[in-house]
Amino acid sequence: MNNTVLIIQARMSSSRLPGKMLMQLGGLPLFEWVCRRCMTTGSVKKVVLATSEDESDTLLADKAVSLGFQVFRGSLNNVLDRYIRCAKSEKAEVVVRVCGDSPFVDTGLIKRLLDIYINNDLDYVSVDKETCTAGLDAEVVGLDALEKILSLSSDPDDLEHVTRHIRNHPDLYRVRLIDAGSKLCNGNLSLTVDTEDDLKMCDCIARSLNLQTGAGRFDFTTDDIARIVGELC
């Protein structure tokens, strides 16, 4: 879809693991791994790393630009506004939202979400989180819906967590949650990088992917991840 942009939110000032965006994962900074993974999503032509205008994120932004990635900088704490302004700068009406700490996001799932969004006149589509391991999931949301949140809520949590208001008020939006349909559904497993232990585990997975699918390839499948997790665990 030409009016769709995939926006990866990222910042250096994580409370649990500060500076994680530049920490190494499979031989690359975490943010680069996520960007290159998202760029294999064939149904989205534009991928943008959206970070903040805060000085703490200048190194991240500069590094991303030096590697050829497109970067947008906006509010540090009002992430919702950052998304809206980024989408408008790309003249996009539809946003795919991916968190910068999810190196193994399911790109096949992103295509499913987009297809459902396009064919069903929705404001928002995502996965039922009970059917999907954390870190594989993504969201598709309309720019109109994001602007509606901004008009209805000034709750700092809604501004930081972007789609929280939609999930908490499904009666106000056209919402669909789907079964992820993944072989890897484990409520005790998280494939997001929030802690040092998460980083170590995801680094092991990334290095195994490099060995099994080829270094520098990011078009792996969730089945590949499931197989490696099974071997490691």
C-alpha positions, -999 to 999 in steps of 0.1 A, spaced: 0 0 0 15 33 -11 -3 52 18 12 29 45 43 35 66 60 11 90 72 31 120 97 17 145 97 36 178 130 37 195 148 56 222 180 54 242 165 63 276 149 29 284 143 27 322 151 -10 324 180 -12 299 193 23 291 211 25 257 198 -8 245 192 4 210 230 5 203 237 -28 222 250 -56 200 226 -83 188 240 -109 164 269 -86 155 247 -55 149 232 -28 170 197 -38 181 180 -9 162 197 -20 130 186 -56 134 150 -44 138 152 -20 109 166 -46 85 141 -72 97 112 -48 90 125 -39 56 118 -75 45 81 -68 49 73 -67 12 38 -52 17 52 -20 32 74 2 10 85 28 36 102 20 69 110 49 93 129 48 126 110 73 149 131 85 178 130 117 199 144 151 196 160 147 230 198 150 231 199 115 245 187 102 211 211 121 189 237 94 187 210 68 178 196 91 151 230 99 136 240 63 136 208 53 118 212 80 92 248 70 86 236 35 78 211 48 53 179 44 73 152 71 73 148 88 107 121 110 121 125 128 154 97 140 176 85 142 212 103 120 238 73 113 260 43 119 237 50 90 215 15 92 200 22 127 187 55 114 173 37 87 154 11 112 140 37 137 129 59 110 114 29 95 94 19 130 82 55 137 71 52 106 49 17 115 37 6 81 51 -30 72 61 -21 38 76 6 30 102 22 -3 110 36 0 145 66 -19 156 86 -15 188 124 -10 185 131 -38 210 114 -65 188 142 -79 166 122 -110 155 88 -93 147 67 -116 125 67 -101 90 42 -126 78 19 -115 105 23 -79 94 11 -88 60 -20 -106 75 -28 -77 96 -26 -53 67 -48 -75 45 -74 -77 73 -72 -39 78 -76 -31 42 -105 -55 35 -126 -48 66 -128 -10 70 -112 -10 104 -95 16 126 -72 -9 143 -61 -45 140 -36 -64 161 -32 -98 177 -48 -113 207 -17 -112 229 -26 -146 244 -20 -162 210 14 -146 203 48 -146 220 57 -110 230 81 -95 205 65 -112 174 34 -90 174 27 -57 155 -2 -34 150 -19 -17 121 -38 16 128 -53 44 108 -39 79 111 -75 91 117 -77 68 148 -44 81 162 -57 117 158 -89 106 175 -70 93 205 -52 126 208 -85 145 207 -101 123 234 -73 117 259 -45 136 277 -37 106 299 2 104 299 -1 66 296 -22 69 264 3 94 249 32 71 257 17 38 247 1 50 215 -27 25 210 -36 19 247 -67 40 244 -80 19 215 -75 -13 234 -92 1 266 -121 16 246 -129 -8 218 -165 6 217 -151 39 203 -132 23 174 -136 -3 147 -113 -30 162 -103 -65 154 -79 -88 173 -68 -119 156 -52 -152 165 -16 -150 156 -16 -186 144 20 -190 153 39 -222 161 56 -201 187 31 -192 214 46 -192 248 33 -170 276 65 -176 295 88 -165 267 95 -129 256 114 -120 225 116 -83 233 148 -68 247 140 -53 280 167 -67 303 203 -79 301 190 -115 302 167 -108 273 196 -93 253 217 -124 259 189 -148 248 180 -128 217 217 -125 208 220 -163 210 189 -166 187 203 -140 163 237 -158 161 219 -191 155 199 -175 127 231 -162 111 245 -197 111 213 -215 100 198 -191 74 229 -171 65 246 -141 80 231 -108 68 197 -124 60 167 -110 77 139 -128 58 138 -157 83 104 -171 94 88 -175 128 91 -212 122 129 -206 121 127 -188 155 105 -215 170 130 -242 159 160 -223 174 141 -216 206 133 -253 209 170 -261 205 181 -235 230 155 -243 256 
